[in-house]
Amino acid sequence: MIRSIEELSMNAWPAMRTLHYDGWVLRFADRYTKRANSAYPLYPSEIDVDEKIDFCETFYRGLGLPTVFKLTAASTPADLDSRLTARGYRADSQTSVQALDLKTGKYEISSGIELVSEDSEVWHAAFTRMNHISPARRVTHEHILRAILPDKCYASLSVDGRIIGCGLGVIQAGYLGLFDIVIDANQRRQGHGERLMMALLAWGVQRGAHTAYLQVMCDNEPALRLYKELGFEERYQYWYKTLPEITQEHATQGEPV
């Protein structure tokens, strides 16, 4: 299950460049989110693990990027986490991957919500404003979104003609991934997040989705409460292993909320 959802999420949130190396997937996207700028040890391999870690460090360093590994309980080899710790890597950004069975729920698209299949300048501008994304990061974010191959839905929620919420849904093989969920800081705790989520879930069901999944930081209490109310349940967790010199910007920019 872990490998399947990780593959779905890689397709739903593609890197700008990808390198496959003996069962590991190395992803690069100009530092925008660790998800798109980290090594995924997803599949069994044959090369000595220390040699592989050395390769990753050299490759990322050559691109001017910190070396980041994304780990789950299914990462291979099983002792990779402890090996990285012995090299000075530290755990970072513990994240809960949650799923929801869509077959029995009822989901509606309420007023004020727009769902479109292509991104727009208006959607990007609103998302950038609410997430305080720099112009350079916005360009990278747009490249990532336009590289998504499965069907996708850009959701926006407006109040009095102003967008106060954004979200992205990506569907593949009956699984609906939810990303980029954000509500304007001045409009939170008013039910807007639930309305936005319900609309994206309704869109997914209309297109045959049987399961929704999302990724949320383990310390994001408001989001965790919302997802629990909607019926999401944790399936597994992932975390990153980074070296201490990783910049704070790279450590926080664009992570799931």
Contacts in CASP RR format, 6 or more apart in sequence:
PFRMAT RR
TARGET T0000
AUTHOR 0000-0000-0000
METHOD contacts of the structure
MODEL  1
MIRSIEELSMNAWPAMRTLHYDGWVLRFADRYTKRANSAYPLYPSEIDVD
EKIDFCETFYRGLGLPTVFKLTAASTPADLDSRLTARGYRADSQTSVQAL
DLKTGKYEISSGIELVSEDSEVWHAAFTRMNHISPARRVTHEHILRAILP
DKCYASLSVDGRIIGCGLGVIQAGYLGLFDIVIDANQRRQGHGERLMMAL
LAWGVQRGAHTAYLQVMCDNEPALRLYKELGFEERYQYWYKTLPEITQEH
ATQGEPV
1 235 0 8 1.000
1 236 0 8 1.000
2 72 0 8 1.000
2 73 0 8 1.000
2 74 0 8 1.000
2 235 0 8 1.000
2 236 0 8 1.000
3 42 0 8 1.000
3 43 0 8 1.000
3 74 0 8 1.000
5 97 0 8 1.000
5 99 0 8 1.000
5 175 0 8 1.000
5 213 0 8 1.000
5 235 0 8 1.000
5 236 0 8 1.000
6 40 0 8 1.000
6 42 0 8 1.000
6 72 0 8 1.000
6 238 0 8 1.000
7 42 0 8 1.000
8 172 0 8 1.000
8 173 0 8 1.000
8 175 0 8 1.000
8 177 0 8 1.000
8 213 0 8 1.000
9 35 0 8 1.000
9 177 0 8 1.000
9 213 0 8 1.000
9 215 0 8 1.000
10 25 0 8 1.000
10 27 0 8 1.000
10 40 0 8 1.000
11 148 0 8 1.000
11 149 0 8 1.000
11 150 0 8 1.000
11 170 0 8 1.000
11 172 0 8 1.000
12 148 0 8 1.000
12 150 0 8 1.000
12 152 0 8 1.000
12 169 0 8 1.000
12 170 0 8 1.000
12 172 0 8 1.000
12 177 0 8 1.000
12 179 0 8 1.000
13 33 0 8 1.000
13 35 0 8 1.000
13 36 0 8 1.000
13 144 0 8 1.000
13 148 0 8 1.000
13 170 0 8 1.000
13 179 0 8 1.000
14 36 0 8 1.000
14 144 0 8 1.000
14 147 0 8 1.000
14 148 0 8 1.000
14 149 0 8 1.000
15 27 0 8 1.000
15 28 0 8 1.000
15 29 0 8 1.000
15 36 0 8 1.000
15 37 0 8 1.000
15 144 0 8 1.000
16 28 0 8 1.000
16 29 0 8 1.000
16 30 0 8 1.000
16 36 0 8 1.000
16 140 0 8 1.000
16 143 0 8 1.000
16 144 0 8 1.000
16 147 0 8 1.000
17 27 0 8 1.000
17 28 0 8 1.000
17 29 0 8 1.000
18 25 0 8 1.000
18 26 0 8 1.000
18 27 0 8 1.000
18 28 0 8 1.000
19 25 0 8 1.000
19 26 0 8 1.000
19 28 0 8 1.000
19 59 0 8 1.000
20 26 0 8 1.000
21 52 0 8 1.000
21 55 0 8 1.000
21 56 0 8 1.000
22 45 0 8 1.000
22 46 0 8 1.000
22 47 0 8 1.000
22 52 0 8 1.000
23 41 0 8 1.000
23 42 0 8 1.000
23 43 0 8 1.000
23 44 0 8 1.000
23 45 0 8 1.000
23 76 0 8 1.000
24 39 0 8 1.000
24 40 0 8 1.000
24 41 0 8 1.000
24 42 0 8 1.000
24 43 0 8 1.000
24 45 0 8 1.000
24 52 0 8 1.000
24 56 0 8 1.000
25 39 0 8 1.000
25 40 0 8 1.000
25 42 0 8 1.000
26 39 0 8 1.000
26 40 0 8 1.000
26 56 0 8 1.000
26 59 0 8 1.000
26 60 0 8 1.000
27 35 0 8 1.000
27 36 0 8 1.000
27 37 0 8 1.000
27 38 0 8 1.000
27 39 0 8 1.000
27 40 0 8 1.000
28 36 0 8 1.000
28 37 0 8 1.000
28 60 0 8 1.000
28 63 0 8 1.000
28 65 0 8 1.000
29 36 0 8 1.000
29 37 0 8 1.000
29 140 0 8 1.000
29 143 0 8 1.000
29 144 0 8 1.000
30 37 0 8 1.000
30 140 0 8 1.000
31 37 0 8 1.000
31 65 0 8 1.000
31 140 0 8 1.000
31 249 0 8 1.000
31 250 0 8 1.000
31 253 0 8 1.000
32 137 0 8 1.000
32 140 0 8 1.000
32 141 0 8 1.000
32 144 0 8 1.000
32 253 0 8 1.000
32 254 0 8 1.000
33 253 0 8 1.000
33 254 0 8 1.000
33 255 0 8 1.000
34 68 0 8 1.000
34 70 0 8 1.000
34 92 0 8 1.000
34 93 0 8 1.000
34 240 0 8 1.000
34 242 0 8 1.000
34 250 0 8 1.000
34 251 0 8 1.000
34 255 0 8 1.000
35 70 0 8 1.000
35 215 0 8 1.000
35 255 0 8 1.000
35 256 0 8 1.000
36 144 0 8 1.000
37 65 0 8 1.000
37 68 0 8 1.000
37 250 0 8 1.000
38 68 0 8 1.000
38 69 0 8 1.000
38 70 0 8 1.000
38 240 0 8 1.000
39 56 0 8 1.000
39 60 0 8 1.000
39 67 0 8 1.000
39 68 0 8 1.000
39 69 0 8 1.000
39 70 0 8 1.000
40 70 0 8 1.000
41 69 0 8 1.000
41 71 0 8 1.000
41 75 0 8 1.000
41 76 0 8 1.000
41 77 0 8 1.000
41 80 0 8 1.000
42 74 0 8 1.000
42 75 0 8 1.000
42 76 0 8 1.000
43 76 0 8 1.000
44 76 0 8 1.000
45 52 0 8 1.000
45 76 0 8 1.000
45 77 0 8 1.000
49 77 0 8 1.000
49 80 0 8 1.000
49 83 0 8 1.000
50 83 0 8 1.000
53 83 0 8 1.000
53 84 0 8 1.000
53 87 0 8 1.000
56 67 0 8 1.000
56 69 0 8 1.000
57 67 0 8 1.000
60 66 0 8 1.000
60 67 0 8 1.000
60 68 0 8 1.000
61 67 0 8 1.000
66 242 0 8 1.000
66 243 0 8 1.000
66 245 0 8 1.000
66 246 0 8 1.000
66 247 0 8 1.000
66 250 0 8 1.000
67 242 0 8 1.000
67 243 0 8 1.000
68 240 0 8 1.000
68 241 0 8 1.000
68 242 0 8 1.000
68 246 0 8 1.000
68 250 0 8 1.000
69 80 0 8 1.000
69 84 0 8 1.000
69 89 0 8 1.000
69 240 0 8 1.000
69 241 0 8 1.000
69 242 0 8 1.000
70 238 0 8 1.000
70 239 0 8 1.000
70 240 0 8 1.000
71 80 0 8 1.000
71 81 0 8 1.000
71 238 0 8 1.000
71 239 0 8 1.000
71 240 0 8 1.000
71 241 0 8 1.000
72 236 0 8 1.000
72 237 0 8 1.000
72 238 0 8 1.000
73 236 0 8 1.000
73 237 0 8 1.000
74 236 0 8 1.000
75 81 0 8 1.000
81 241 0 8 1.000
84 241 0 8 1.000
85 241 0 8 1.000
88 243 0 8 1.000
88 244 0 8 1.000
89 241 0 8 1.000
89 242 0 8 1.000
89 243 0 8 1.000
90 241 0 8 1.000
90 242 0 8 1.000
90 243 0 8 1.000
90 244 0 8 1.000
91 239 0 8 1.000
91 240 0 8 1.000
91 241 0 8 1.000
92 239 0 8 1.000
92 240 0 8 1.000
92 241 0 8 1.000
92 242 0 8 1.000
92 246 0 8 1.000
92 251 0 8 1.000
93 217 0 8 1.000
93 239 0 8 1.000
93 240 0 8 1.000
93 251 0 8 1.000
93 255 0 8 1.000
94 217 0 8 1.000
94 218 0 8 1.000
94 219 0 8 1.000
94 237 0 8 1.000
94 239 0 8 1.000
95 215 0 8 1.000
95 216 0 8 1.000
95 217 0 8 1.000
95 218 0 8 1.000
95 237 0 8 1.000
95 238 0 8 1.000
95 239 0 8 1.000
95 255 0 8 1.000
95 256 0 8 1.000
96 215 0 8 1.000
96 216 0 8 1.000
96 217 0 8 1.000
96 218 0 8 1.000
96 224 0 8 1.000
96 234 0 8 1.000
96 237 0 8 1.000
97 213 0 8 1.000
97 214 0 8 1.000
97 215 0 8 1.000
97 234 0 8 1.000
97 235 0 8 1.000
97 236 0 8 1.000
97 237 0 8 1.000
97 238 0 8 1.000
98 213 0 8 1.000
98 214 0 8 1.000
98 215 0 8 1.000
98 216 0 8 1.000
98 227 0 8 1.000
98 232 0 8 1.000
98 233 0 8 1.000
98 234 0 8 1.000
98 235 0 8 1.000
99 211 0 8 1.000
99 212 0 8 1.000
99 213 0 8 1.000
99 232 0 8 1.000
99 233 0 8 1.000
99 235 0 8 1.000
100 201 0 8 1.000
100 211 0 8 1.000
100 212 0 8 1.000
100 213 0 8 1.000
100 230 0 8 1.000
100 231 0 8 1.000
100 232 0 8 1.000
100 233 0 8 1.000
101 210 0 8 1.000
101 211 0 8 1.000
102 176 0 8 1.000
102 201 0 8 1.000
102 204 0 8 1.000
102 205 0 8 1.000
102 209 0 8 1.000
102 210 0 8 1.000
102 211 0 8 1.000
102 212 0 8 1.000
103 210 0 8 1.000
107 198 0 8 1.000
107 199 0 8 1.000
107 201 0 8 1.000
107 202 0 8 1.000
107 205 0 8 1.000
108 198 0 8 1.000
108 199 0 8 1.000
108 202 0 8 1.000
109 115 0 8 1.000
109 198 0 8 1.000
109 199 0 8 1.000
109 202 0 8 1.000
109 203 0 8 1.000
110 195 0 8 1.000
110 198 0 8 1.000
110 199 0 8 1.000
112 157 0 8 1.000
112 158 0 8 1.000
112 159 0 8 1.000
113 155 0 8 1.000
113 156 0 8 1.000
113 157 0 8 1.000
113 158 0 8 1.000
113 195 0 8 1.000
113 196 0 8 1.000
113 199 0 8 1.000
114 155 0 8 1.000
114 156 0 8 1.000
114 158 0 8 1.000
115 153 0 8 1.000
115 154 0 8 1.000
115 155 0 8 1.000
115 199 0 8 1.000
115 200 0 8 1.000
115 203 0 8 1.000
116 123 0 8 1.000
116 153 0 8 1.000
116 154 0 8 1.000
117 151 0 8 1.000
117 152 0 8 1.000
117 153 0 8 1.000
117 154 0 8 1.000
118 154 0 8 1.000
119 142 0 8 1.000
119 145 0 8 1.000
119 146 0 8 1.000
119 154 0 8 1.000
120 154 0 8 1.000
122 156 0 8 1.000
122 163 0 8 1.000
123 154 0 8 1.000
123 156 0 8 1.000
123 163 0 8 1.000
123 166 0 8 1.000
124 138 0 8 1.000
124 141 0 8 1.000
124 142 0 8 1.000
126 156 0 8 1.000
126 163 0 8 1.000
126 165 0 8 1.000
126 166 0 8 1.000
127 133 0 8 1.000
127 141 0 8 1.000
127 166 0 8 1.000
127 167 0 8 1.000
127 180 0 8 1.000
127 182 0 8 1.000
128 138 0 8 1.000
128 141 0 8 1.000
130 164 0 8 1.000
130 165 0 8 1.000
130 166 0 8 1.000
130 182 0 8 1.000
130 183 0 8 1.000
130 184 0 8 1.000
130 185 0 8 1.000
131 182 0 8 1.000
131 254 0 8 1.000
133 141 0 8 1.000
133 253 0 8 1.000
133 254 0 8 1.000
137 253 0 8 1.000
137 254 0 8 1.000
145 152 0 8 1.000
145 168 0 8 1.000
148 170 0 8 1.000
150 170 0 8 1.000
150 171 0 8 1.000
150 172 0 8 1.000
151 170 0 8 1.000
151 171 0 8 1.000
151 172 0 8 1.000
151 207 0 8 1.000
152 168 0 8 1.000
152 169 0 8 1.000
152 170 0 8 1.000
152 171 0 8 1.000
153 168 0 8 1.000
153 169 0 8 1.000
153 170 0 8 1.000
153 171 0 8 1.000
153 200 0 8 1.000
153 203 0 8 1.000
153 204 0 8 1.000
154 166 0 8 1.000
154 167 0 8 1.000
154 168 0 8 1.000
154 169 0 8 1.000
155 166 0 8 1.000
155 167 0 8 1.000
155 168 0 8 1.000
155 169 0 8 1.000
155 196 0 8 1.000
155 199 0 8 1.000
155 200 0 8 1.000
155 203 0 8 1.000
156 163 0 8 1.000
156 165 0 8 1.000
156 166 0 8 1.000
156 167 0 8 1.000
157 163 0 8 1.000
157 164 0 8 1.000
157 165 0 8 1.000
157 166 0 8 1.000
157 183 0 8 1.000
157 192 0 8 1.000
157 193 0 8 1.000
157 195 0 8 1.000
157 196 0 8 1.000
157 199 0 8 1.000
158 164 0 8 1.000
159 187 0 8 1.000
159 192 0 8 1.000
164 183 0 8 1.000
164 184 0 8 1.000
164 186 0 8 1.000
164 187 0 8 1.000
164 192 0 8 1.000
165 182 0 8 1.000
165 183 0 8 1.000
165 184 0 8 1.000
165 187 0 8 1.000
165 192 0 8 1.000
165 193 0 8 1.000
165 196 0 8 1.000
166 180 0 8 1.000
166 181 0 8 1.000
166 182 0 8 1.000
166 196 0 8 1.000
167 178 0 8 1.000
167 179 0 8 1.000
167 180 0 8 1.000
167 181 0 8 1.000
167 182 0 8 1.000
167 196 0 8 1.000
167 200 0 8 1.000
168 178 0 8 1.000
168 179 0 8 1.000
168 180 0 8 1.000
168 181 0 8 1.000
169 176 0 8 1.000
169 177 0 8 1.000
169 178 0 8 1.000
169 179 0 8 1.000
169 200 0 8 1.000
169 203 0 8 1.000
169 204 0 8 1.000
170 176 0 8 1.000
170 177 0 8 1.000
170 179 0 8 1.000
171 177 0 8 1.000
171 204 0 8 1.000
171 207 0 8 1.000
171 208 0 8 1.000
171 209 0 8 1.000
174 208 0 8 1.000
174 209 0 8 1.000
174 210 0 8 1.000
174 211 0 8 1.000
175 209 0 8 1.000
175 210 0 8 1.000
175 211 0 8 1.000
175 212 0 8 1.000
175 213 0 8 1.000
176 200 0 8 1.000
176 201 0 8 1.000
176 204 0 8 1.000
176 209 0 8 1.000
176 211 0 8 1.000
176 212 0 8 1.000
176 213 0 8 1.000
177 212 0 8 1.000
177 213 0 8 1.000
177 214 0 8 1.000
178 197 0 8 1.000
178 200 0 8 1.000
178 212 0 8 1.000
178 213 0 8 1.000
178 214 0 8 1.000
179 214 0 8 1.000
179 215 0 8 1.000
179 256 0 8 1.000
181 193 0 8 1.000
181 196 0 8 1.000
181 197 0 8 1.000
181 214 0 8 1.000
181 223 0 8 1.000
181 257 0 8 1.000
182 257 0 8 1.000
183 192 0 8 1.000
183 193 0 8 1.000
183 196 0 8 1.000
188 222 0 8 1.000
189 222 0 8 1.000
193 226 0 8 1.000
194 226 0 8 1.000
194 229 0 8 1.000
194 230 0 8 1.000
197 226 0 8 1.000
197 230 0 8 1.000
198 230 0 8 1.000
201 212 0 8 1.000
201 230 0 8 1.000
204 212 0 8 1.000
212 232 0 8 1.000
213 235 0 8 1.000
214 227 0 8 1.000
214 232 0 8 1.000
214 256 0 8 1.000
215 238 0 8 1.000
215 256 0 8 1.000
216 223 0 8 1.000
216 224 0 8 1.000
216 227 0 8 1.000
216 256 0 8 1.000
216 257 0 8 1.000
217 223 0 8 1.000
217 255 0 8 1.000
217 256 0 8 1.000
217 257 0 8 1.000
218 224 0 8 1.000
218 237 0 8 1.000
220 257 0 8 1.000
223 257 0 8 1.000
242 251 0 8 1.000
END
